Amino acid sequence: MSTWEEGGCRLGWGYWEDEETMWYSGSVVETKEVKRGDFVVLGADVLVVWVGAGAEQGGELTSFERTVERSCIEGADVGLDVEWKPVRAAEKPYCAVLQVGFEHRVFLLDLLVSADRGNRLFWRRLNEALAALFQCRHVRKLGYGFVDDLARLRASHRRELPCTLEGIQGLIEINVLHRLGFGFDQKNHSLVLGSGSGLSGAVQATLGLPLDKSMQVSDWARRPLTFEQVQYASIDAWVLVQIASEICPLRDQSRSEWTMDLDEEGIALPMGLKGFEESPVVLETGGLGKGEEIGKSIALIVQEKRPVLVVTTGTRRVDLGLASAYYGVDRKSVRMATSRECTELFGHSPGNIGPLGMRFQGLIQVLFDDSLRHLSGGEKERIVCSAGKPGYVYRITVPDLFELCRANWLGSPPWLIQVDIEDRGFVVDNMMQRTARHLRFLGMDTLFPPHENHAWILSAAKLDRRVILTKTGRLFAKAVKMGLPCYRVMAAKATDQVLEVARIFRIPMGVNQRVARCVKCNNKEFNRFGREGAGSLVTEKELQLHDEFWQCTCCLHVYWKGRHFKNQMSQCEGLGIAVQNLNIR
């Protein structure tokens, strides 16, 4: 065996005489580049430090404490990983080694040190150092499924490491970013998202070479560990820092949204209010009050890589076909998130997810169902949303929640309504003929098919550059896939539909004292004449009551300002007042 001093740390390495395996008795194992085919290996400047029994006398524990202290002051990336003893299927894993990897040093913490009186100082100092590391927000903790590892640490070392009961702040789960492609697709645009298996696939996506996983199921309870085990354990923690340097640089402030804070139960903190401390959100206990509407959140996965949260009213179901049309994908590419995906991506169990306080709040797109536009209390009505914890809710108005979530409307993506409607006109489906006649009376160029024919509607929208108005999800999906402007109307009554369309497309609702368009054929050219020109076109009664008439030059239908005309004018005046009072967002 050879030993020497370097940089204030004692290095030791050697070989058992009866087998060619590396062993170590000192604080630091010298790092050697060992090439086993095309695998990632530790850099030549990386030192591996073993922190085990008696480490407080040898200086290894002191080295770990000083490194943690310096990282908390300067800010750094730290890779975390855990290895455990081999167990049977019915047994719970008992953690044997905790790896803490920095840029130029990896510490292997021996978790099998007995907790007798002689080792109390070791466990106390180790717990204090880990507590400082876990709770420091200046240090980004990197893990690949470390949420589960933290739960195993808590279960197996609850007494020795009470710091595991306090949760962790500033954790970035590389496995979630890898699966969803965040950062990885920016690094390598040719990468097929979701390709590769586990950490090895993530390493290959960023560094170009996979990991050697041959030691993954080895006996981590043996002491001393073999050289291969030391290499494997060190690389697993160190390589997380290398991945982070590629996909989320330390100085990139926009990547702070990838971090999450976990409480002692592994749930995102704070409940429902992360990042919204000075917002109009108020965390409360209790259920739904009288006359209040519940805001239901449904977690979806689009194309196996995009998490989406749809917010709707409590009695309404989410139209997955409408969601697929919004993203322009096949209906089979949109599905409900599983229970595990809800916990991993959204940060809460199914039924407890709310539009605020999600684990990856800035990365998950929030869509509002159009039913939230038509609450009985209007814009000032507050809805009750889950705060992520059973028994906790918050009450907030839809406009405030829409702004905080940076949401979009599911029924009408923004690009669908950014058109000059006066130059384009509408084409509606056969279910909205009465609405079309109302729009024609207001002067809007509006067509509808003689019978239910989606091909006719799509052709008219494409050739005449019209905006499609529909109540059917199937026609809406076809229009979106073809890139045609389309709006899905949510109101049930024809008058409410006119008001909704006028509000969305900002149609001026001024009252015309003449017929603007023919409600039967959509023509806007009329011949005006008096009683002497009416002749046999109208009845004697109408000639006696009215002295002004209009005749459509296309279908020859005759109009006059009778009771029906006055009723329409009165109705339009009411609609015009309502539109003027709306605060369009």
C-alpha positions in Angstrom: 0.0 0.0 0.0 1.1 3.5 -0.8 0.1 6.7 1.0 1.1 10.3 0.6 -0.2 13.8 1.4 -1.6 16.1 -1.2 -3.5 19.4 -0.6 -4.0 18.6 3.1 -5.8 15.4 2.4 -4.4 11.9 2.9 -4.7 9.7 -0.1 -4.6 5.9 0.1 -4.9 3.1 -2.3 -3.8 -0.5 -2.7 -4.7 -4.1 -3.7 -5.6 -7.2 -1.9 -2.9 -9.7 -2.6 -5.4 -12.5 -3.3 -7.7 -10.6 -5.8 -7.3 -7.7 -8.3 -9.9 -5.4 -6.7 -9.2 -1.9 -5.5 -9.6 -1.1 -1.8 -9.1 1.9 0.3 -8.5 2.7 4.0 -8.0 6.4 3.8 -10.2 9.4 3.2 -9.7 9.8 -0.6 -9.6 7.2 -3.3 -7.4 8.3 -6.2 -9.4 8.7 -9.4 -8.0 6.8 -12.4 -9.5 6.8 -15.9 -10.6 3.3 -16.6 -11.9 2.8 -20.1 -14.4 -0.1 -20.5 -15.5 0.4 -24.0 -17.5 3.5 -24.8 -18.6 4.6 -21.4 -18.4 7.9 -19.5 -15.6 7.9 -16.9 -14.7 10.4 -14.1 -12.6 13.3 -15.1 -8.9 13.2 -14.2 -9.3 16.2 -11.8 -12.1 14.6 -9.7 -11.3 13.2 -6.2 -13.4 10.6 -4.5 -13.7 10.8 -0.7 -14.9 8.0 1.4 -16.6 9.2 4.6 -17.0 6.2 7.0 -16.4 5.1 10.5 -13.6 7.1 12.2 -13.9 9.8 9.5 -14.0 12.5 12.2 -10.5 11.6 13.3 -9.1 11.3 9.7 -10.3 14.6 8.4 -12.7 13.1 5.8 -15.8 14.4 7.6 -14.2 17.8 8.1 -13.5 18.0 4.3 -17.1 17.2 3.6 -18.3 19.9 6.0 -16.0 22.5 4.6 -17.1 21.7 1.0 -20.7 22.0 1.9 -20.1 25.3 3.7 -18.2 26.7 0.8 -20.9 25.6 -1.7 -23.7 27.2 0.4 -21.8 30.5 0.3 -20.8 30.5 -3.3 -23.7 28.5 -4.8 -23.1 25.3 -6.7 -24.7 22.3 -8.4 -24.6 19.1 -6.3 -25.5 15.7 -7.6 -27.3 13.3 -5.1 -27.8 9.6 -5.4 -28.3 6.6 -3.0 -27.4 2.9 -3.2 -28.9 0.3 -1.0 -28.4 -3.3 0.1 -29.9 -6.0 -2.2 -33.3 -6.9 -1.0 -36.1 -9.3 -1.9 -39.2 -8.1 -3.6 -41.3 -8.0 -0.4 -38.5 -6.2 1.6 -37.9 -2.5 1.9 -34.5 -1.2 0.7 -32.0 -0.2 3.4 -29.8 2.6 2.2 -26.0 1.8 2.4 -24.3 4.6 0.5 -25.2 8.3 -0.1 -23.3 9.9 -2.9 -22.8 13.7 -2.9 -21.1 14.9 -6.1 -19.6 18.3 -6.7 -17.8 19.5 -9.8 -14.3 18.4 -8.7 -15.0 16.1 -5.8 -17.4 13.3 -4.9 -18.1 12.2 -1.3 -19.3 8.6 -0.6 -21.1 8.6 2.8 -21.2 5.3 4.5 -24.7 4.8 5.9 -23.9 1.4 7.5 -21.9 2.9 10.3 -23.4 1.6 13.6 -25.3 4.1 15.7 -23.7 3.1 19.0 -22.1 5.6 21.5 -18.8 5.6 19.7 -20.3 6.9 16.5 -22.7 9.5 17.9 -20.4 12.4 16.9 -20.1 11.0 13.4 -23.9 10.9 12.8 -24.5 14.3 14.5 -21.9 16.1 12.3 -23.1 14.3 9.2 -26.7 15.2 9.9 -25.9 18.9 10.4 -23.9 19.1 7.2 -26.7 17.4 5.2 -29.3 19.6 6.8 -27.4 22.7 5.7 -27.0 21.3 2.2 -30.7 20.2 1.8 -32.1 23.5 3.1 -29.8 25.9 1.3 -31.6 27.6 -1.6 -28.3 28.8 -3.2 -27.3 25.2 -3.9 -29.2 23.4 -6.7 -29.6 19.8 -5.7 -29.7 17.5 -8.7 -31.2 14.0 -8.7 -32.5 11.3 -11.0 -35.5 10.2 -9.1 -34.2 11.5 -5.8 -37.7 12.1 -4.4 -38.0 8.3 -4.1 -34.4 8.1 -2.7 -35.2 10.7 -0.1 -38.2 8.6 1.0 -35.9 5.5 1.3 -33.4 7.5 3.3 -36.2 8.7 5.6 -37.5 5.2 6.1 -34.1 3.5 6.8 -32.3 6.3 8.7 -35.0 8.2 10.5 -33.1 8.3 13.8 -29.6 8.8 12.5 -30.5 11.5 9.9 -33.5 13.5 11.1 -32.6 16.1 8.4 -34.4 13.8 5.9 -37.6 14.5 7.7 -37.4 18.2 6.9 -37.7 17.9 3.2 -35.4 19.6 0.6 -35.3 22.9 -1.2 -34.0 23.7 -4.6 -34.2 20.2 -6.1 -34.1 19.6 -9.8 -35.2 16.1 -11.0 -33.2 15.4 -14.1 -35.4 12.3 -14.9 -38.5 14.6 -15.3 -36.6 17.0 -17.5 -35.2 14.1 -19.6 -38.6 12.5 -20.1 -40.3 15.8 -21.1 -37.4 17.0 -23.2 -36.8 20.2 -21.3 -33.3 21.3 -22.0 -32.4 18.1 -23.8 -34.0 19.1 -27.1 -32.2 22.4 -26.9 -28.9 20.6 -26.4 -29.5 18.2 -29.3 -32.3 18.9 -31.7 -32.0 15.5 -33.4 -32.7 13.7 -30.1 -35.9 11.7 -30.0 -37.6 12.8 -26.8 -38.0 10.0 -24.3 -35.3 7.9 -25.9 -32.7 6.1 -23.8 -33.2 4.3 -20.6 -32.9 6.0 -17.2 -29.8 8.0 -16.2 -27.7 6.3 -18.9 -30.0 7.6 -21.6 -29.9 11.1 -20.2 -26.1 11.0 -20.1 -25.9 9.8 -23.6 -28.3 12.5 -24.8 -26.0 15.3 -23.3 -22.5 13.9 -23.1 -22.6 11.5 -26.0 -21.7 8.3 -24.1 -23.8 6.0 -21.9 -23.0 4.8 -18.3 -21.7 1.4 -17.4 -24.5 0.0 -15.3 -22.9 -3.4 -14.5 -22.5 -2.6 -10.8 -26.1 -1.4 -10.3 -27.3 -4.5 -8.5 -24.0 -5.4 -6.8 -23.7 -6.0 -3.0 -23.6 -2.5 -1.6 -23.4 -3.8 2.0 -19.9 -5.2 1.6 -17.0 -3.4 3.1 -14.7 -2.4 1.6 -16.3 -1.6 -1.7 -14.6 -2.8 -4.9 -12.9 -0.4 -7.2 -15.7 -0.9 -9.8 -18.4 -0.1 -7.2 -16.5 3.1 -6.2 -16.3 4.2 -9.8 -20.0 3.4 -10.4 -21.2 5.2 -7.3 -19.0 8.3 -7.9 -20.0 8.7 -11.6 -23.8 8.4 -10.8 -23.6 11.6 -8.6 -20.8 13.5 -10.5 -22.5 13.0 -13.9 -25.6 14.9 -12.8 -23.5 18.0 -12.4 -22.2 17.5 -15.9 -25.8 17.2 -17.3 -26.9 20.3 -15.5 -24.0 22.3 -16.9 -25.2 21.3 -20.4 -29.0 21.8 -20.1 -29.5 24.4 -17.3 -26.4 26.6 -16.8 -26.1 28.1 -13.3 -26.3 31.7 -14.4 -29.5 31.0 -16.5 -32.1 32.6 -14.2 -34.9 31.3 -16.4 -34.1 27.8 -15.3 -34.9 28.6 -11.7 -38.5 27.5 -12.5 -37.2 23.9 -12.8 -36.4 23.7 -9.1 -38.9 22.5 -6.5 -39.2 22.6 -2.7 -40.4 19.4 -1.0 -41.9 19.1 2.5 -41.4 16.2 4.9 -43.9 14.2 2.9 -42.3 14.9 -0.5 -45.1 17.3 -1.6 -44.3 20.6 -3.3 -44.1 23.6 -1.0 -45.7 25.9 -0.1 -49.2 24.4 -0.6 -50.9 26.3 -3.4 -49.0 29.5 -2.9 -45.4 28.9 -4.2 -44.4 32.0 -6.0 -47.7 33.8 -5.3 -47.0 35.2 -1.8 -48.1 38.8 -2.8 -51.0 37.7 -5.1 -54.7 37.9 -4.5 -54.6 34.2 -3.6 -55.8 33.5 0.0 -55.2 30.0 1.5 -58.2 28.8 3.4 -59.7 25.7 5.0 -63.2 24.5 4.4 -65.3 23.4 1.5 -67.6 24.9 -1.1 -69.9 27.7 0.1 -73.4 28.5 -0.9 -73.6 29.8 -4.4 -69.9 29.2 -5.1 -68.5 27.4 -8.2 -65.8 24.9 -7.8 -62.8 25.1 -10.2 -61.9 21.5 -11.2 -58.3 20.8 -12.5 -57.7 17.9 -14.9 -54.1 16.7 -15.6 -53.4 15.7 -19.1 -50.4 14.3 -21.0 -50.1 15.3 -24.7 -47.9 13.2 -27.0 -46.3 11.5 -23.9 -44.1 14.6 -23.3 -46.2 17.6 -22.6 -48.0 18.0 -19.2 -51.1 20.2 -19.5 -53.6 21.2 -16.8 -57.2 22.0 -17.9 -59.3 24.1 -15.5 -63.1 23.8 -15.8 -66.2 24.0 -13.6 -66.9 21.2 -11.2 -69.8 19.7 -13.2 -68.2 19.8 -16.6 -66.1 17.1 -18.3 -63.0 18.0 -20.3 -63.3 17.4 -24.1 -60.1 15.5 -25.0 -60.9 15.9 -28.7 -60.9 19.7 -28.2 -57.6 19.4 -26.4 -56.1 17.4 -29.3 -57.4 20.0 -31.7 -55.8 22.8 -29.7 -52.4 21.2 -30.1 -53.1 19.9 -33.7 -52.4 16.2 -32.7 -54.4 13.0 -33.1 -57.1 12.3 -30.5 -55.1 9.2 -29.3 -52.1 11.5 -28.4 -54.0 13.1 -25.5 -54.7 11.1 -22.3 -55.3 11.6 -18.6 -52.2 11.7 -16.5 -51.6 8.6 -14.3 -51.5 8.8 -10.5 -47.6 8.7 -10.5 -47.4 11.3 -13.3 -49.7 13.6 -11.2 -47.3 13.3 -8.3 -44.0 13.5 -10.3 -45.0 16.3 -12.7 -47.8 18.3 -11.1 -46.6 17.7 -7.5 -49.9 16.5 -6.0 -52.1 13.4 -6.0 -55.1 13.2 -8.3 -58.0 15.2 -7.0 -55.7 17.6 -5.1 -54.1 19.4 -8.0 -54.8 23.1 -8.4 -53.8 25.6 -11.0 -51.4 27.2 -8.6 -48.6 25.6 -6.6 -47.7 22.9 -9.0 -44.3 21.3 -8.8 -43.2 22.6 -12.2 -45.5 25.7 -12.3 -43.6 27.5 -15.0 -43.3 24.5 -17.3 -46.9 23.2 -17.3 -49.3 24.9 -19.6 -52.7 25.8 -18.1 -55.8 25.9 -20.3 -59.1 27.3 -19.2 -62.3 25.7 -20.4 -64.8 28.1 -21.9 -67.3 27.3 -19.3 -65.4 29.6 -17.0 -66.4 32.5 -19.2 -70.1 32.1 -18.4 -70.3 32.0 -14.6 -73.6 33.3 -13.2 -71.9 35.9 -11.2 -69.8 37.3 -14.1 -66.1 38.2 -13.8 -66.4 39.2 -10.1 -67.5 35.7 -9.0 -64.8 33.8 -7.2 -64.2 30.1 -7.8 -62.9 27.6 -5.3 -59.8 25.7 -6.3 -57.8 23.0 -4.6 -54.6 24.1 -2.9 -52.8 20.8 -3.2 -53.5 19.5 0.3 -56.7 17.8 1.5 -58.9 20.4 3.4 -57.2 23.5 1.9 -58.6 25.6 -0.9 -58.3 29.2 -2.2 -60.9 31.5 -3.6 -60.1 33.7 -6.6 -61.8 35.4 -9.5 -61.3 33.9 -13.0 -59.5 36.9 -14.4 -57.0 37.0 -11.6 -56.4 33.2 -11.8 -56.1 33.5 -15.6 -53.4 36.1 -15.2 -51.4 34.3 -12.5 -51.4 31.0 -14.4 -50.6 32.7 -17.7 -53.3 30.5 -19.1 -54.9 30.3 -22.5 -58.5 29.5 -23.4 -59.1 26.0 -24.6 -62.1 26.8 -26.8 -60.4 29.7 -28.5 -56.6 29.8 -28.8 -55.4 33.4 -29.2 -54.4 33.1 -32.8 -57.9 32.1 -33.8 -59.5 35.4 -32.8 -56.7 37.8 -34.0 -58.4 38.4 -37.4 -60.1 41.4 -38.9 -63.6 40.1 -38.9 -65.1 43.0 -40.9 -63.0 41.9 -43.9 -63.5 38.1 -43.5 -67.0 37.4 -42.3 -68.4 34.2 -40.7 -69.5 30.7 -41.8 -71.5 28.8 -39.2 -72.6 25.2 -38.8 -76.2 24.1 -39.3 -76.9 24.1 -35.6 -76.5 27.9 -35.5 -78.8 29.1 -38.3 -80.8 31.4 -35.9 -77.6 32.9 -34.7 -76.5 33.5 -38.3 -79.7 35.4 -39.0 -79.1 37.6 -35.9 -75.6 38.3 -37.1 -76.9 39.2 -40.6 -79.4 41.6 -39.1 -76.4 43.3 -37.4 -74.7 43.6 -40.7 -72.2 40.8 -40.4 -71.4 38.8 -43.6 -72.5 35.3 -42.4 -73.1 32.0 -44.3 -74.5 28.7 -43.2 -74.9 25.4 -45.2 -78.3 24.2 -46.5 -77.7 21.0 -44.6 -75.1 19.6 -42.2 -72.0 19.5 -44.4 -68.6 20.0 -42.8 -66.8 19.8 -46.2 -68.9 22.7 -47.5 -68.2 24.8 -44.4 -64.4 24.1 -44.5 -64.3 24.9 -48.2 -66.2 28.2 -47.7 -63.9 29.2 -44.9 -60.8 28.4 -47.1 -61.9 30.0 -50.3 -63.7 33.1 -48.9 -61.3 33.5 -45.9 -64.1 33.3 -43.4 -64.0 32.5 -39.7 -65.9 29.3 -38.7 -68.3 29.4 -35.8 -69.3 26.0 -34.5 -70.7 24.2 -31.5 -69.3 20.8 -32.5 -65.8 19.6 -31.4 -65.3 17.5 -34.5 -65.7 20.5 -36.9 -63.5 22.6 -34.6 -60.8 19.9 -34.7 -60.9 19.6 -38.5 -60.6 23.4 -38.8 -57.6 23.6 -36.5 -55.7 20.8 -38.3 -56.3 22.6 -41.6 -55.1 25.9 -40.1 -58.4 27.7 -40.6 -59.6 30.4 -38.1 -62.3 28.8 -36.0 -64.2 29.6 -32.7 -66.2 27.1 -30.7 -69.3 28.8 -29.3 -70.2 27.7 -25.8 -73.5 29.5 -25.1 -76.8 27.6 -25.7 -79.3 30.3 -26.6 -79.1 32.2 -29.9 -79.1 35.6 -28.2 -76.3 34.5 -25.8 -74.4 33.1 -28.8 -74.6 36.5 -30.5 -73.4 38.2 -27.4 -70.5 35.8 -27.0 -69.4 36.2 -30.6 -69.6 40.0 -30.4 -67.5 40.0 -27.2 -64.8 37.7 -28.6 -64.5 39.4 -32.0 -65.3 42.9 -30.8 -68.1 43.4 -33.2 -69.5 47.0 -32.9 -73.1 46.7 -31.7 -74.4 50.0 -32.9 -78.1 49.9 -33.8 -78.9 50.5 -37.5 -82.1 52.2 -38.5 -82.2 50.2 -41.7 -81.9 46.7 -42.9 -78.1 45.9 -43.1 -78.2 42.5 -44.7 -80.9 40.1 -45.9 -81.4 37.5 -43.1 -82.5 34.9 -45.7 -79.7 35.2 -48.4 -77.0 37.4 -46.8 -77.2 40.0 -49.6 -76.5 43.6 -48.6 -78.1 45.3 -51.7 -81.6 46.6 -51.4 -84.1 48.6 -53.4 -86.0 51.2 -51.3 -89.5 52.3 -52.3 -92.7 53.8 -50.8 -96.3 52.7 -50.8 -96.8 53.5 -54.4 -94.0 51.2 -55.4 -95.0 48.3 -53.2 -97.9 47.2 -55.3 -98.8 43.6 -54.7 -95.5 42.8 -52.8 -97.2 43.4 -49.4 -100.6 43.1 -48.0 -103.1 46.0 -47.8 -102.7 46.0 -44.0 -99.0 46.6 -44.2 -99.5 49.3 -46.8 -101.8 51.2 -44.4 -99.3 50.8 -41.4 -96.0 51.6 -43.1 -94.8 53.9 -45.8 -91.2 52.6 -46.3 -90.1 49.2 -47.7 -86.9 47.5 -48.7 -86.5 44.6 -51.2 -83.5 42.3 -51.5 -82.0 42.5 -55.0 -81.1 38.8 -54.8 -83.9 36.8 -53.2 -86.5 39.7 -53.6 -87.7 39.4 -50.0 -89.4 42.5 -48.8 -88.7 44.1 -45.4 -90.4 46.9 -43.4 -90.2 48.3 -39.9 -92.9 46.2 -38.3 -93.2 44.6 -34.9 -90.5 42.0 -35.6 -88.0 44.7 -36.7 -88.7 46.7 -33.6 -88.2 43.7 -31.4 -84.9 43.0 -33.1 -83.8 46.6 -32.7 -84.7 46.5 -29.0 -82.8 43.3 -28.5 -79.7 44.6 -30.3 -79.8 47.7 -28.1 -79.7 45.5 -25.0 -76.9 43.5 -26.5 -75.0 46.6 -27.4 -75.2 48.0 -23.8 -74.0 44.6 -22.4 -71.0 44.5 -24.8 -70.0 48.0 -23.9 -70.0 47.2 -20.2 -67.8 44.0 -20.6 -64.2 44.2 -19.7 -62.7 42.1 -22.5 -59.4 40.4 -21.4 
